[in-house]
Amino acid sequence: MAYIKILFVYLIVCRAFAAEVSITIDDPSLDSGAPFTADQRNSRILEALRKHQAQALLFVCGKRVDSAKGRALLRTWGQAGHWIGNHSYSHENYGSAGQGFEEFSLDVQKGETVIKDLPGFRRIFRFPYLKEGNTASKRDRMRSFLEKSGYSQGYVTIDASDWYVSDRLRERLKKNPKADLAPYRNFYLRHIWERSQFYNGLSEKVLGREVKHTLLLHHNTLNALFLDDLLRMFKEKGWKIISAKDASSDPVFKAAPKIVPAGESVLWAIAKESGKFDPILRYPAEDGVYEKVEMDRLGL
Ligand SMILES: [Zn+2]
């Protein structure tokens, strides 16, 4: 009896301390890339989310889906209960000197016109490349513009380079449509798990707690193939997949770290602002170049 009681307490404790992650998917597009058409890629990603009951947040870059066909693709997300957020129209880099506030804020408004009538639309904005401004003035003007326009920040807590792994996988498939994809799957799962551990550790170090995470992924071939495996991996490792709605309640998404250049993962930015963690904060926080060496070594 005592044993059962201890087991019960243990299970409760484990449950209470399971790390939590929600899924965000950026840049849906109508591009087709073997082996999938855009519709097939979209259906497979949606099916993986459905299977794991993961209500996700889709960040739309307007120019990639600004057509009747594009809106039809986006509508499948809203109809499935997912949220749809704004990722600008043109996907410009607000961290570059050539991209001013006036031009960029107009582009954000233009992005909204593509998605505002869709089911699931929410005023949540994510900066392209997670670049929030290369000067304090640009950063603060956009923050105030977003607030006045009723937007909250679509911050990422776990940043990674799924886009880079997907690009390399597609290059391989172009050369050899029958290539063995298992090594890409294994590399991808390891990469996301390693980055998740890093950012969750950063959350504990900087905030003294595990936040409700938002993982950055993309609407690409890699996720059409392996999102199901990725979600299963998180569960097997004891993490809980939570909804985008649940994640959005975490106070970390109201943070406004005063760093320049502004951006990256919000956890990275809060750590940078504290000035206490510089030795573990590389810049940029994530990029394909960091994964290139290992992928080259593995012949991927
Ligand atoms: Zn993007």
Boltz pocket constraint, residues with backbone or C-beta under 6 A from the ligand:
constraints:
  - pocket:
      binder: B
      contacts: [[A, 26], [A, 27], [A, 61], [A, 87], [A, 91], [A, 127], [A, 128], [A, 129]]
      max_distance: 6.0
